[in-house]
Amino acid sequence: MKRTTKPKQCPRVSLSALAIAVTTLVAGGCALQPAYTPPTTTSPSAWSVPAAEKPVAEHTTMDRWWNALHDPAVDVLVDLAMVANPTLAQTVARIDEARATLGLSASAGALSLSASVSTAQAQVQNTAASQQGITMRSHSADFGPALNREVDLFGRIRHSVDAAQYRLDARTADAATVRLSLAADVVGGVLYLRACAHTGTVLADDLASREKTLALTRRKLLAGSAAPADEARGISGIAAVHTKLAAQKEQCTRQLNALAALTGKDAATVREQIFGTGAISSFMPSAPNAAPELPAIVLARHPSVVSADREAAAAWEEIGVARANRLPRLDLAAVLTGQWVRAAGSSFDFTTWSIGPALTGTVLDGGAGAANVNAAEARYRRAVAGLQGTLRSTVQEVENALAAQASAQDRTVSAGEAVTAARTTLRTSESQWQAGTISLFELEDSRRQFASAQDDEISARRDHALAWVGLIKASAGAITATP
């Protein structure tokens, strides 16, 4: 008697059980790279140059820090630069590009749906000896959707998304740096142009005074109370001032053109905004007293440091991407296809579906995967070195700004005293020369000293305001108002 055995039946897996299994697999994916932690860095505990005595409770806002100068021309020109500057537009475009890259990376882990439709005609001719000449034509069509999703087993997608997010943060910080630099460049340009124009006014006044002196000298020469050398000395002095004045005008024009390029307006409009339609104003804004916050606060807020840190974080996540690319990928696919066929005078249709995972991986790659990991690690080390360099340069810039501020404050006081003394000396010398008690050479020397003192005072007042702008830029606005 034959013994029959029933074949083994594979257990049936329901769709709900498969969904639970997939969810568990996705949630329990392996992590090849730990979360990013900032590398150990060193920074000073305090600034070496004290910039102020006792801070007050106010803090400078970064939104419109230039308003503290109370200069209407600065306010208008900075606003114009923020609207139409090409460098800022490029930075905003980089932010948009980084945001799009983030969306592209995030889409890799999303469910994708595709659909296909196809149709075909075929003709088959029978060449057998018994049935020659019989030809059969067929028509077929099929259509249906397909669902696909990659299971992030080893964190490849997660690391890609994190890297893209860090780079978006870096580009956003870069935009803050560009805005800060752009505003500082406009403010500095206005200050330089005002000082340049003031120096030109000093030279023009000096020239007018020398021409008057030359006219008096020629009268004395005709009366026989002056030597021909005095006239020659006067002509030489006037020529020298003419040369300085021409060079000064060129310098002012270059500065005006630079502001026009920053703001997108023509030079005439910029000049009218700064000086108005009348005579050149002697206005030079006075910067408020300020001191930077503690180094740790400055470095934590500075957009350049933030950008460098985000670049390091992105490079760290890309190491995880490179490692995950060496391991197999698990894809889930579901396909539903409807087919219609007509042949030999009859037609039929049927529907097929399939669902299941696919595991793919590289067995041999000639060392390409290991090389990609090594390259990613090298990029991370480079980014960390860049972060260290940014920290050091930021500290250096703040220290330089503090030194410039202290120097400008001292120079402003001493330059004002020098102008007062030189003015008194020149007036005394002019009276003595007209009385014939001193020579023209001594008078010209007094005049040169007065012009030099005026130029030094203008430069000191300009540098005092520029030092405040430099401190704002170096500390990214992390400063405290001081009495």
LOTIPA-39234 format. One line per field, with one value per residue (C-alpha): residue number from 1; residue in one letter; z, y, x. Coordinates in pm, whole numbers, plus 50000, padded with zeros to 5 digits. Each point is the difference from the previous one (the first is absolute). Layout:
REM LOTIPA-39234
num	c(NUM_...) .
residuo	c(A_...) .
w	c(Z_...) .
v	c(Y_...) .
u	c(X_...) .
//
This chain:
REM LOTIPA-39234
num	c(1_2_3_4_5_6_7_8_9_10_11_12_13_14_15_16_17_18_19_20_21_22_23_24_25_26_27_28_29_30_31_32_33_34_35_36_37_38_39_40_41_42_43_44_45_46_47_48_49_50_51_52_53_54_55_56_57_58_59_60_61_62_63_64_65_66_67_68_69_70_71_72_73_74_75_76_77_78_79_80_81_82_83_84_85_86_87_88_89_90_91_92_93_94_95_96_97_98_99_100_101_102_103_104_105_106_107_108_109_110_111_112_113_114_115_116_117_118_119_120_121_122_123_124_125_126_127_128_129_130_131_132_133_134_135_136_137_138_139_140_141_142_143_144_145_146_147_148_149_150_151_152_153_154_155_156_157_158_159_160_161_162_163_164_165_166_167_168_169_170_171_172_173_174_175_176_177_178_179_180_181_182_183_184_185_186_187_188_189_190_191_192_193_194_195_196_197_198_199_200_201_202_203_204_205_206_207_208_209_210_211_212_213_214_215_216_217_218_219_220_221_222_223_224_225_226_227_228_229_230_231_232_233_234_235_236_237_238_239_240_241_242_243_244_245_246_247_248_249_250_251_252_253_254_255_256_257_258_259_260_261_262_263_264_265_266_267_268_269_270_271_272_273_274_275_276_277_278_279_280_281_282_283_284_285_286_287_288_289_290_291_292_293_294_295_296_297_298_299_300_301_302_303_304_305_306_307_308_309_310_311_312_313_314_315_316_317_318_319_320_321_322_323_324_325_326_327_328_329_330_331_332_333_334_335_336_337_338_339_340_341_342_343_344_345_346_347_348_349_350_351_352_353_354_355_356_357_358_359_360_361_362_363_364_365_366_367_368_369_370_371_372_373_374_375_376_377_378_379_380_381_382_383_384_385_386_387_388_389_390_391_392_393_394_395_396_397_398_399_400_401_402_403_404_405_406_407_408_409_410_411_412_413_414_415_416_417_418_419_420_421_422_423_424_425_426_427_428_429_430_431_432_433_434_435_436_437_438_439_440_441_442_443_444_445_446_447_448_449_450_451_452_453_454_455_456_457_458_459_460_461_462_463_464_465_466_467_468_469_470_471_472_473_474_475_476_477_478_479_480_481_482_483) .
residuo	c(M_K_R_T_T_K_P_K_Q_C_P_R_V_S_L_S_A_L_A_I_A_V_T_T_L_V_A_G_G_C_A_L_Q_P_A_Y_T_P_P_T_T_T_S_P_S_A_W_S_V_P_A_A_E_K_P_V_A_E_H_T_T_M_D_R_W_W_N_A_L_H_D_P_A_V_D_V_L_V_D_L_A_M_V_A_N_P_T_L_A_Q_T_V_A_R_I_D_E_A_R_A_T_L_G_L_S_A_S_A_G_A_L_S_L_S_A_S_V_S_T_A_Q_A_Q_V_Q_N_T_A_A_S_Q_Q_G_I_T_M_R_S_H_S_A_D_F_G_P_A_L_N_R_E_V_D_L_F_G_R_I_R_H_S_V_D_A_A_Q_Y_R_L_D_A_R_T_A_D_A_A_T_V_R_L_S_L_A_A_D_V_V_G_G_V_L_Y_L_R_A_C_A_H_T_G_T_V_L_A_D_D_L_A_S_R_E_K_T_L_A_L_T_R_R_K_L_L_A_G_S_A_A_P_A_D_E_A_R_G_I_S_G_I_A_A_V_H_T_K_L_A_A_Q_K_E_Q_C_T_R_Q_L_N_A_L_A_A_L_T_G_K_D_A_A_T_V_R_E_Q_I_F_G_T_G_A_I_S_S_F_M_P_S_A_P_N_A_A_P_E_L_P_A_I_V_L_A_R_H_P_S_V_V_S_A_D_R_E_A_A_A_A_W_E_E_I_G_V_A_R_A_N_R_L_P_R_L_D_L_A_A_V_L_T_G_Q_W_V_R_A_A_G_S_S_F_D_F_T_T_W_S_I_G_P_A_L_T_G_T_V_L_D_G_G_A_G_A_A_N_V_N_A_A_E_A_R_Y_R_R_A_V_A_G_L_Q_G_T_L_R_S_T_V_Q_E_V_E_N_A_L_A_A_Q_A_S_A_Q_D_R_T_V_S_A_G_E_A_V_T_A_A_R_T_T_L_R_T_S_E_S_Q_W_Q_A_G_T_I_S_L_F_E_L_E_D_S_R_R_Q_F_A_S_A_Q_D_D_E_I_S_A_R_R_D_H_A_L_A_W_V_G_L_I_K_A_S_A_G_A_I_T_A_T_P) .
w	c(50000_49896_50264_49897_50168_49973_49869_50248_49973_50038_50257_49855_50084_50016_49874_50350_50137_49720_50077_50366_49910_49765_50257_50259_49756_49914_50362_50096_49727_50087_50067_49855_50110_50340_50023_49931_50294_49949_50017_50297_49940_50200_50049_50235_50321_49967_49752_50040_49935_50228_49783_50267_50369_50118_49761_50018_49963_49630_49713_49638_49775_49687_49795_49919_50200_49768_50123_50314_49795_49936_49645_49753_49701_50153_50071_49644_49826_50212_49919_49629_50019_50173_49716_49688_50084_49770_50267_50234_49716_49937_50368_50000_49691_50183_50284_49752_49843_50340_50088_49673_50074_50339_49834_49752_50280_50199_49697_49984_50302_49883_49827_49623_49762_49629_49725_49660_49692_49692_49689_49732_49676_49881_49689_49987_49672_50018_49774_50080_49694_50086_50069_49785_49949_50323_50164_50347_50128_50364_50192_50363_50257_50364_50262_50374_50293_50194_50356_50122_50323_50132_50356_50172_50154_50076_50016_49651_49943_50353_49980_49657_50133_50305_49785_49770_50299_50146_49666_49983_50346_49880_49697_50221_50226_49691_49903_50344_49952_49658_50136_50287_49768_49747_50261_50143_49651_49931_50338_49958_49648_50118_50279_49765_49744_50259_50129_49645_49915_50323_49919_49657_50163_50225_49698_49810_50295_50024_49628_50029_50292_49809_49699_50220_50150_49651_49898_50306_49929_49647_50134_50241_49715_49797_50303_50047_50343_49886_49814_49671_50186_50215_49688_49868_50337_49994_49645_50095_50302_49792_49740_50272_50140_49649_49961_50334_49919_49666_50164_50273_49746_49828_50332_50080_49656_50045_50337_49853_49719_50254_50186_49672_49923_50346_49985_49632_49961_49782_50153_49978_50201_50266_50026_50039_50267_50203_49950_49875_49734_50199_50128_50143_50358_50276_50166_50121_50206_50352_50084_50337_50252_50000_50129_49868_50191_50144_49739_50048_49921_49700_49849_50060_49818_49720_49665_49855_50288_49974_49628_50055_50273_49780_49719_50241_50109_49638_49926_50307_49878_49656_50159_50103_49645_49860_50248_49930_49625_50051_50151_49833_49922_50073_49766_50032_49677_49916_49637_49863_49625_49782_49663_49695_49709_49673_49771_49756_50013_50375_50282_50368_50287_50338_50296_50179_50313_50194_50329_50184_50107_49795_50162_49780_50079_49853_50053_49850_49920_49970_50316_49876_50310_50241_49798_50023_50377_50022_49784_50218_50314_49841_49911_50361_50129_49753_50119_50364_49909_49826_50314_50210_49755_50005_50380_50007_49732_50178_50327_49814_49833_50330_50163_49708_50017_50373_49940_49719_50225_50282_49759_49828_50330_50103_49657_49991_50318_49909_49642_50123_50227_49715_49771_50264_50055_49627_49925_50265_49867_49641_50095_50194_49710_49749_50217_50043_49627_49908_50253_49843_50312_49855_49657_49752_50062_50367_49902_49754_50265_50239_49727_49923_50367_50023_49687_50128_50340_49836_49785_50305_50188_49710_49979_50376_50003_49701_50157_50325_49819_49784_50312_50129_49664_50008_50348_49884_49702_50191_50283_49776_50219_50328_50179_50303_50012_50249_50163) .
v	c(50000_50331_50259_50348_50312_50342_50267_50266_50324_50329_50228_50277_50350_50270_50353_50139_49768_50103_50369_49942_49819_50276_50269_49813_49965_50370_50107_49769_50094_49988_50323_50001_50353_50158_50341_50297_50172_50315_49936_50123_50357_50259_50362_50275_50055_50378_50263_50129_50364_50147_50203_50163_50055_49895_49861_50118_49785_50070_49776_50102_49842_49833_50081_50359_50068_50283_50212_50067_50242_50224_50067_50018_49944_49679_49875_50060_49859_49683_49934_50046_49759_49734_50012_50000_49856_49714_49832_49980_49869_49724_49907_49978_49779_49769_49974_49903_49744_49850_49985_49817_49756_49933_49924_49767_49811_49967_49868_49696_49851_50082_49767_50039_49921_49947_49883_49847_49941_49806_49852_49771_49825_49679_49784_49637_49800_49624_49852_49637_49772_49886_50344_50247_50346_50021_50335_50099_50355_50098_50319_50049_50279_50023_50271_50039_50183_49912_50097_50012_50093_49957_49875_50205_49700_50160_50369_50100_50216_50138_50104_50155_50203_50113_50102_50200_50169_50096_50148_50199_50136_50086_50188_50189_50102_50104_50231_50162_50050_50159_50235_50099_50061_50185_50240_50051_50073_50259_50170_49997_50135_50293_50078_49983_50219_50261_50006_50016_50292_50178_49958_50143_50300_50050_49989_50246_50241_49963_50072_50314_50121_49940_50189_50298_49981_49986_50311_50186_49873_50139_50335_50000_49897_50300_50224_49852_49850_49635_49785_49817_49673_50069_50014_49678_49832_50105_49871_49668_49960_50067_49744_49739_50057_49977_49661_49876_50131_49820_49671_50056_50052_49675_49815_50145_49906_49641_49981_50146_49743_49721_50113_50020_49640_49886_50175_49965_50374_50244_50206_50328_49854_49862_50329_50195_49758_50047_50369_50143_50269_50267_50029_49696_49945_49959_49738_49689_49762_49919_49631_49887_49845_49622_49691_49643_49722_49718_49804_49690_50200_50175_49675_49820_50270_50095_49888_49916_49763_49855_49940_49826_49782_49903_49909_49773_49842_49938_49840_49778_49877_49930_49749_49807_50024_49861_49712_49916_49997_49702_49791_49836_50200_49875_50117_49922_49985_49942_49968_49969_49930_49960_49829_49962_49768_49926_49725_49745_50161_49984_50232_49965_50217_49934_50187_49922_50143_49955_50127_49929_50121_50002_49997_50121_50053_50008_49697_50135_50364_50011_50211_50283_49987_50019_50284_50194_49959_50117_50301_50089_49976_50224_50257_49997_50060_50285_50151_49975_50176_50268_50043_50040_50257_50194_50009_50135_50262_50115_50046_50187_50232_50085_50069_50222_50185_50064_50128_50227_50131_50086_50166_50202_50130_50125_50146_50187_50188_50078_50096_50252_50158_50012_50181_50266_50061_50003_50246_50241_49966_50069_50313_50129_49921_50180_50314_49978_49949_50298_50203_49877_49831_49646_49861_49844_49666_50014_50095_49712_49761_50112_49956_49649_49907_50128_49811_49683_50037_50042_49692_49798_50105_49898_49664_49946_50074_49774_49720_50028_49926_49735_49826_49966_49859_49763_49881_49939_49801_49804_49904_49964_50248_49820_50324_50189_50375_50176_50346) .
u	c(50000_50139_50053_49915_50137_49847_50236_50109_49805_50189_49843_49792_50117_49737_50064_49952_50267_50235_49938_50079_50319_50112_49922_50203_50289_49994_49986_50281_50241_50367_50189_50350_50087_49928_49842_50225_50161_50208_50373_50197_50115_50188_49904_50120_49808_50024_50116_50352_49915_49732_49765_49788_49964_49656_49739_49642_49692_49946_50102_50040_49740_50133_49691_50098_50314_50108_49706_50203_50214_49696_50114_49707_50229_50133_49648_49882_50308_50012_49635_50073_50294_49790_49747_50217_50341_50112_50214_49703_49782_50254_49992_49621_50018_50242_49747_49729_50232_50084_49628_49929_50283_49844_49667_50172_50175_49678_49813_50232_49822_49649_49758_50019_49715_50049_49769_50058_49785_50111_49845_50141_49906_50165_49980_50111_50023_49999_50272_49938_49969_49651_49850_50185_49856_49806_50058_49881_49975_49967_49935_50095_49993_50096_49985_50036_50159_50316_50091_50360_50168_50351_50025_50270_50174_50335_49908_50113_49693_49996_50365_49939_49708_50196_50296_49771_49835_50338_50103_49678_50080_50352_49868_49755_50288_50198_49715_50016_50375_49947_49733_50228_50295_49786_49863_50349_50139_49731_50046_50376_49967_49789_50247_50299_49826_49906_50359_50135_49775_50094_50367_49933_49832_50303_50230_49776_50005_50377_50028_49788_50208_50324_49870_49920_50347_50154_49806_50133_50349_49990_49889_50294_50227_49891_50055_50346_49927_50004_50251_49927_50063_49693_49783_50152_49944_49636_49948_50166_49773_49688_50109_50054_49650_49854_50166_49864_49655_49992_50101_49742_49723_50091_49990_49657_49870_50117_49827_49682_50008_50043_49689_49811_50096_49886_49664_49918_49945_50191_50280_49806_49711_50234_50186_49677_49881_50320_50070_49671_49987_50186_50352_50177_49891_50255_49778_50181_49782_50108_49995_49865_50235_49982_50177_49974_49834_50210_50196_49785_49685_50154_50126_49672_49801_50236_49852_50342_50068_49649_50048_50336_49850_49704_50239_50188_49672_49899_50337_49955_49661_50144_50237_49689_49867_50327_49996_49636_50066_50232_49718_49696_49688_49650_49723_49631_49803_49634_49887_49647_49968_49694_50050_49776_50086_49815_50125_49855_49657_49965_50092_50063_50124_50152_50141_50328_50153_50318_50135_50320_50342_50319_50343_50285_50363_50349_50221_50321_50069_50376_50032_49774_49777_50293_50150_49672_49997_50362_49920_49700_50212_50264_49732_49884_50354_50034_49671_50113_50324_49795_49792_50314_50133_49673_50003_50354_49939_49683_50189_50274_49749_49832_50336_50103_49668_50050_50351_49874_49725_50240_50242_49728_49866_50344_50072_49670_50083_50360_49909_49745_50258_50251_49752_49931_50371_50083_49719_50130_50355_49891_49806_50300_50233_49778_50003_50376_50060_49784_50197_50322_50136_50014_50077_49759_50170_49895_49646_49975_50127_49724_49743_50122_49979_49642_49889_50168_49832_49658_50058_50106_49687_49777_50175_49970_49627_49950_50207_49808_49675_50169_50134_49645_49889_50297_49905_49643_50124_50264_49765_49691_49819_50064_50088_49877_49946_50224_49991) .
//
